[in-house]
Amino acid sequence: MILRSMMWTLITLAVVAALWFWYEGSWDRRLFSATPGCTCANLNAGQANSWLQAHPETQVLDVRSSGEYADGALPGAVNISIGDPAFETKAGALDKTKPVLVYCAGGYRSRKAVAMLKELGFRNIQHIHRGYMSWKPDAQP
């Protein structure tokens, strides 16, 4: 009986994980698809580091809470929490002519921010896939 229960738990977990990866993949295909005049890329931490080195003018946007931000952030990051009711106003004040690299802790909130930044007219948006948790502070500048 216990073995049967464990088996159903494992099957349920596998199905939930598969559904999440399917959902995330379809969301990413829509969010990061090419649109005329707009660059929107989903970068891993290494690619993001290379991007920042090659494009020092990039505005780094941390959309985590202020508490998360206080525990560590990417160098030069500006913190505008996605949970802030004035997020669109504050983010809209950033320079739309410069690239923006956006991240959160794990990638969910920053994906929501990418969609909002697109609506606000940002044309060059880079996103860190898996967020700050994928960033290795001692391996990055």
Secondary structure in CASP SS format (residue, H / E / C, confidence):
PFRMAT SS
TARGET T0000
AUTHOR 0000-0000-0000
METHOD secondary structure of the structure
MODEL  1
M C 1.00
I H 1.00
L H 1.00
R H 1.00
S H 1.00
M H 1.00
M H 1.00
W H 1.00
T H 1.00
L H 1.00
I H 1.00
T H 1.00
L H 1.00
A H 1.00
V H 1.00
V H 1.00
A H 1.00
A H 1.00
L H 1.00
W H 1.00
F H 1.00
W H 1.00
Y H 1.00
E H 1.00
G H 1.00
S H 1.00
W H 1.00
D H 1.00
R H 1.00
R H 1.00
L H 1.00
F C 1.00
S C 1.00
A C 1.00
T E 1.00
P C 1.00
G C 1.00
C E 1.00
T E 1.00
C E 1.00
A E 1.00
N E 1.00
L E 1.00
N C 1.00
A H 1.00
G H 1.00
Q H 1.00
A H 1.00
N H 1.00
S H 1.00
W H 1.00
L H 1.00
Q H 1.00
A H 1.00
H C 1.00
P C 1.00
E C 1.00
T C 1.00
Q E 1.00
V E 1.00
L E 1.00
D E 1.00
V C 1.00
R C 1.00
S C 1.00
S H 1.00
G H 1.00
E H 1.00
Y H 1.00
A H 1.00
D C 1.00
G C 1.00
A C 1.00
L C 1.00
P C 1.00
G C 1.00
A C 1.00
V E 1.00
N E 1.00
I C 1.00
S C 1.00
I C 1.00
G C 1.00
D C 1.00
P C 1.00
A C 1.00
F H 1.00
E H 1.00
T H 1.00
K H 1.00
A H 1.00
G H 1.00
A C 1.00
L C 1.00
D C 1.00
K C 1.00
T C 1.00
K C 1.00
P C 1.00
V E 1.00
L E 1.00
V E 1.00
Y E 1.00
C C 1.00
A C 1.00
G C 1.00
G C 1.00
Y H 1.00
R H 1.00
S H 1.00
R H 1.00
K H 1.00
A H 1.00
V H 1.00
A H 1.00
M H 1.00
L H 1.00
K H 1.00
E H 1.00
L C 1.00
G C 1.00
F C 1.00
R C 1.00
N E 1.00
I E 1.00
Q E 1.00
H E 1.00
I E 1.00
H C 1.00
R C 1.00
G H 1.00
Y H 1.00
M H 1.00
S H 1.00
W C 1.00
K C 1.00
P H 1.00
D H 1.00
A H 1.00
Q C 1.00
P C 1.00
END
